[in-house]
Amino acid sequence: MFRSKQQKPFGSVLSDALNGRIQTSSDLVLRHVVKSSQAFTIAYLEDLIDSEALHSHILRPLEDWPDPLSDEEVRNVISIGGLSTTESIDDAVSHLLNGAAIVFQEESKYATIADISDPGTRSLEKAETESLVFGPKISFTESISQNLNLVRANVNDPNLCVETFEVGDRLKRKVQMVYIRDLADEENVNTFRQRIRDIEVDSILDSTVLTQMIEDNSYTFFPQFLTTELPDRVSVSLLHGKVGVLVDRSPTVIIGPSTFLSFFESTEDIYLRWNMGTFLRIVRFIAIFFSILLTPAYVAVITYHYEVIPSALLVSLGQSRSNVPFPPVFEALLLEFIIELLREAGARLPTKVGQTMGIVGGIVIGQASVEAGFTSNILIIIIAISALGSFTAPSYAIGTAVRVIRFPLIVMAGLYGGLGMMFCFCFLLIHLLRLTTLGRPYLSPAYPFRYQDLKYSLFRLPYQFLSKRPVTNHPSDTGRIPEEKIKHKK
């Protein structure tokens, strides 16, 4: 990068550095404002700035000011809130690439940085990946400043802390960590801070890429950090003592530490009555277990354990499989692979075409497979239930992980029956028990068992029973509402 020379003023060195770059950057503009005894240079990238702000807040005040200006007085003339100074060439170029205008003179000791960037982000819209029936529908955008405004609008707590980092050696990306000072555990904050600072990489494209660089285990299928595009979910997590991380140019926010059960929670559970919210959470957990175990159980029973099938069902099951030439394990793997093909094709096609592709493709391929004798109609039903179960998870990442781990379970069930299936399931359970997120147990509050936190994860209880914050997050302030006042008012 550029190095300033001690014998020349900083403004002269900066001018030489920018003149050296102008041949390779056609959108770099060096505009000169010449007055009676002074000549100011304004450097900016014309595609990244707000041209109206440039003319009204920088050029016009400098041209109309009658007296000569010192470096200190320039900051009083330019009527922009985001002003700073720098004596580093690298820092000036970095701000320039982020949409700032650099104001300096040849004999200046430092340069004035005016943030007049125009990021060109989209307007606030409805969330696409996390659909809700009740509650706010607004979602984050690709602008980190706009996302931080949404967080502050939801959490107007004076103890809300924001720490800013720059990650990336070549393409620097702004990263902001948000937490409530008297709620977040200091150890979680320090771990987040240390892992973000220790990242050495050319660039970070998205928050999901950042999670892969700071997670505890890089080889597991299970996500260790929750990512969301809903501001209200971030606010609820911050009030529970968690930490949020925003990445510039990314529409999702990282929440940590995140446990296995938190991936099945939805903010809609809070907006519904407590009994309905509890029912929906239990339905999701049951659906996930069905999605993991139903198809392997079918393969194990059909291959090795006919005796557990009721006699009334055994006849119809034998008739449906009488024309199928393949073993059950191959039949199940084939259908699972077809379901994944339909899902991936529907996700990559345009929205309306993708929905039609998924529905029509599933019906046509399923019906044709049964009539051609490639599979049985009972397995079609089981595969459909398993696929629906994986889609009930509010988090797309955990649903994808469930679909992936189904394949080794099917293989083990086809090779060793129920024994192989249970061996694979126990191996999966041991893996989850050893997994951590920010050094915290991944299966908390189930392991280590904390019964008082089950009302925030597995169940939803009435608000008079939610006087304490979740112990799992180790909040500094454990109390939410005094219990005596709750009982008296109730």
N, C-alpha and C positions, 0 to 999 in steps of 0.2 A: 504494500500500500504506500501512500504518499508520506514523505518525511519532510517536515519543515526545517529550513536552515536558520541558524541562530543569527547570522549577519543580515538577514533581510526581514522586513516586517511581515507579519502573518498575512496581511491582505495581499501583498505582492506574491508570496508563496502560493496562496490559495488561487490567485488569478492565473499563475503559471500552470498549476495543476489542472484547473478546469479548462484552460486553453489547450492543454494536451489531450483532454478527453473529448473535446468538441468535434474532432475529426471522425470519431467512431460513434458518436451519439448524436444523431440528427435532430432529436427532439430536445437536446440541451440548449437553452437560450441564455446568453449573457447580455442583459440589457443594461445600458448605461444611462444614468441621469446626471447630466452635466449642469452645474450651477456656476455662479460667478467665480468662486474660488474652490469648489469641490467637485469631485466626480465619483458618484456612487455606482457600484456594479450590483445588479440583482441577478442571481443565477437561479434557474428553475427548469424543471422538465415540463414542457407545456402540456403533455398529455395527462399529467398527474395532479395539476393544480386547479383551483377555482379561479378562472380568469377575472371574474367580477371582483372577487376579494383582492386580487393582485392590483387591479387598477384603482379601486376605491380606498384601500387601506394601506397600500405601500407606495405606489408610483405617484399618485396625486398628492398625498401629504409631503413627500420628499420634494416634489417640484414646486409646491406652493409655499413651503416654509421659507421666510425671507432671510433668516440669519444662517451663518455657517453652523454646522452641527458636529459635535464631538461624538465619539463612539457611545458614550453614556446617554446622550440626548436623543440618539436615533431610536432607542427603545421607547421614549416618551412620544415621539412623533408618530410611529407606526401604531395604529389603533387596532391591534389584534391581541386577543387574550393569550394565545399560545406562543409566547416569546421566550427565547433562551439565547445564551451566548456560548461560543465554543472557541477554543484555541487549538483544536485538533483537526487536521485535514481529514483524517478518517471519519471523525464524528460528523463533520460538515457534509462529506460525500454520502454518509449513511442517511442523514436527514434529507438530503437532496433526493435520494432514491425513494424515499417514503413520501414525497409530495410536498416538501417544505421549500420555501424560498430563502436563499442565502444573501444577505445584504452586507456589503463591506466596501472599504476603500483601499487603495493601494498601500497607504501608510497605516492602516488599522492594526491594532494589537490583537483584536479578536473579531469574529464575525457574528452577526445577529441572525438568528434562525427564526423565521416566521412560519408557523404551521398553517398553510392555506390549502391543504390536500383535499382533493375531491375523489374519495375512494370509489364512487360509482356503484354502491351496493344496492341491492334490491330493497324494496319497502317491506315493512312487517307483514307477514302472511300467516296463514294457518299452517300448523304443523303437519308434515307429510308422513313421517315414519311413526309417530306416536299419536294416533287418533283418539280423541276423547268424546264422550257424549255430554258429560257435565264438566264444568270448569272452564278456565280461560283457554282459548284456542291459539293464542299468539305464540310465535316461535322465534328463536334466535335467527340472526342473519350472519353474513360473512364479515361484518364490521365489528371489531372488538370493542370500539368505543360505544357503539349502539347496544351491544350485548351487555356491557357493563352498566349502561343506563337502565336497561331492563332489570338487571339484578338489583341495582340501587332503588329502583321504583318499587320493587317487591319487598326489599329488606332495607327499610329506612332507619336502620339502627346506627347510632353514632359509633358503636364499637366495630362496625364493619371495616375490615382492613383489606387493602389492596396492595399487593406487591408485584412489581413489574420486572420482567426479565427479558433478555434478548437471546434467543437460541438460534444457532446456525452460524457456522464459520464463513460460508460464502453468501448464502441468502439469509439474512437476519430476519427472524420472525418474532414479533412481540408476543410474550406469554404473560398472563396476569393470574395471580393466585388470590382468591378471595376467601375470607373466613371471618367469623365473628370472634373477636379477641377473647371475651370471657366465656365462650362456649367451646371452641375448638381446643382439642388436646394439643399441647405444645409439642409433644413428640411427633404427632402426625404432621403438624405444620413444618417442623424441622426436617422430617424425612422427605416430604414433598419438595421443600426448598433445596435440600442437598442434591436430590436426584435430578432436578431440573438444571441446577447449576453445573452438574458433572457431565451433562450431555455434550458430546463432541461429534458433530455431524455437519455435513454441508448445508442441509436445509430440512425443515419440517413442513410437510405439505398440509397436514390436518391434525386435529386433536387425537384422532384414532391412531395416527402414527406416533404421536407423543406417548400414548399409553403403552405402546409396545416397547418403548425405550426406558420407561421407568417402572415397569411391572416387576414383581418378584420372581415369577417363573415364566420363561419365554417359550417353554416347550408344551405347555398345557393347552388343551382345546378351550378351556373355560376362561371367559373374560374376567379380569381382576379389577377393572375400574368401570364404573357405570358411566355411560355417555348419554346425554339427553339434549333435546332441542327445546325443552319446555322451561321457561323461567320460573314457573311456580314450583316445579320439582326441585330446582336448584335452591329456591328459598326455603322449602321444607327441609331439605338436607342440611343447609347451613344452620337452621334453627335446632337441628338434632345434633349439632356438633361436628359435622363433616366439613371437608374442605373442597372448594371448587376451583377449577383451572380453566381459564379461557385462552384460546389460541386465535391469533389474528387470521382472518380469511377462512375461518372454520365456523360452521353454523351449529356445532355441538359443543357442550361443556362437559368436562371430566369431573366426576364426583368420586371422592375417596375418603376413607377406606370403604369399599363396597363388599358386602358379604354375598354369599350364594342366594340367600332368601331375598335380598334387596332387588334382584333382577326380576322377581315375580311380583313386585309391588307396583302399583300404579297410583298416580295422584287422584285418579277417579275414585279410588276406594275411600279417600278422605271426603270427597264431595257427596258420596252416597251415605245413607244411614249405616250405622256401625254393623248391624246384622247383615245387611246386603253386601257391604264391603268384605266382611269375613267370609260370607258364602262364595263370593267371586274369587277370593284368594285361595280358598280350599279347592275350588273347581280347577284353578290353574295348576296347583300342585298335583292333583289327581291326574289331570290331563298330561302333565309332563311324565309322570310315572308310566302311564299307559303308552305314551309315545316311545319311551325307552324300552319297556319290557314286553309289550303286547306281541309284536312281530317275532322277537326271539322265542317267546313262550310258545307261539304257534308252531314254529319250526321244531322246537325241542319235543313238543307233544306229538306231532305228526310223525317224527322220525323215530323216537325211542319210547314214548310213554302213551301208547294208545289206551292203556287201562284207566287213565284219569278222565277220559272223555265219556260223558253220559251215553248210554246205549241209544237213546232217542236221537241224539245228535250224530252218533257214529255212522248211522246209515246214510244220512244226507251228506255228511262229510266225505264218506267213501264214494258216493255217486258223483260229487263235484270234482273229485280227484281221479276218477277212473280214466279220463281221457288225457290227463296231463303226463307227458313223458319224462318230465324233469324231476329231480329230487326236490324236496321242499326248500332246502337252503338256496339252491340255485334259483328257484322260482321266486323266493322272497327277495333275494338280492337283485334280480332282474327288475321286479316291480319297483323296488326302492330306487333303483337307478333311473328308471323312467320318470318317477315322481320328481326326482331332483332335476332331471332334464326339463320337465315342464315348468318347474318353479324358476329355474335359472332363465329359461327362455321368456317366461312371462315378466320377469324383473328387468330384462334387458330391452324388451320391446316397448314402444310407446304405450302409455297407460291404457287407453281404450283397446288397442290391439292386444296388449298383454293379458287383460282380463278375459277377453274372448278366447285367446289361445289357451289359457289355463282351463277354462270350463269345457270348451269344445274338445280340446285335446284329451283331457282326462276321461270324458264320456266315451269318445270314439275309440281311444286306445284300450280302455278297460273293457268295453263291450266286444271289440274285435279280438282281444286276447282270450276272453272266455270262450267265444264261439270257435276260435281256431284251436283251442285246446292247449294253449301255452300256459294257462294258469287257471286256478279255481276261483269261483265267484266269492267264496268265503274269504280267501286271502285278499281279494280286492277290497272287501269291507274292512278288514283288519288294517291294511295299508292306509286306507282313507282315514280311519280313526287315528292312527299314529301320526299321519301328516297334520290332521287338524289339531291334535294335541300339541305339536311343536309350534304351531302358529298362535297358540293362546298366550304365550309368554309376551309381556309388554316390551321386552328387550329383544331386538333382532339378533344381537350377538349370542345370547344364551340359547335362542331357538336354533340357530345354526349349529352350535356346539352339540345340542341334543341330537340333531339329525346326523351328525358325523359319528358320534359314539354308538349309534344304533348299528352300524355296519359290523364292527368287531363283535358285538354281542350276537348278531345273527350268525356269524361264522362260527363262533364258539358253541352256540346252541346246535348248529348243524353237525359239528364234529363230535361233541361230547354230551349233547342233550342238556338236561336241566343242571347237571353238575358243572358243565362248561359255562353255562349261562350265569350261574351263581358265582363261579370263580371270577368271571369277568366283572360282574357287578360288585363283588367284594373288593377287587382290585381298584375299581373306580371309586368306591367309598373310601378306601385307604388313601388314595391320591387326593381326594377332597379334604380329608382330615389333615393331611400334611401341607396343604396349600395355604398360603398367606397372602394378604393384601396390605401393603405398607407395613409389613411385619405383624399384622393382626390376623387372628384365625379366620379362615374363609367361611367356615360353617357356623360361626357365631350367629345367634345365641344358642344353637343346638349343641355345638361343641366349641369351647366349654359351655356347659349348660347354664343359661341365665334365664330363669323362668319369668323374671320381671320384664324382659325385653320381648317376649313372645307376643305381647299385645301390640307391638309396633311392627312385627314381621309376619308371623303366621296368622294372627288374629287382628281384629280391630274391635276395641272395646269402647263403651261410651266415654265421653270426655271427662267425667268425674273420676275415672280410673287412670287418667293420663297425667297425673300430677308430677311425675318424674320423667326426665329425659332418658333415652336409651343408654344403658351402662356400657354397651358394646363400643360406643364411640369415645368413651372416656371424657365426657364433657367436664369442663371446669365448674360450671354452674349446673348442678343436677336438677334443680327444682324448676318446674314450669309454672305451676299454680299452687298456692298453699292448700294443703288437704283440708284444713279446718274450714276455710272459706268455701271450698267446693261442697262439703257436706252441709254446711249451714245454708248456702244458697239453694242446694238441691232440695 
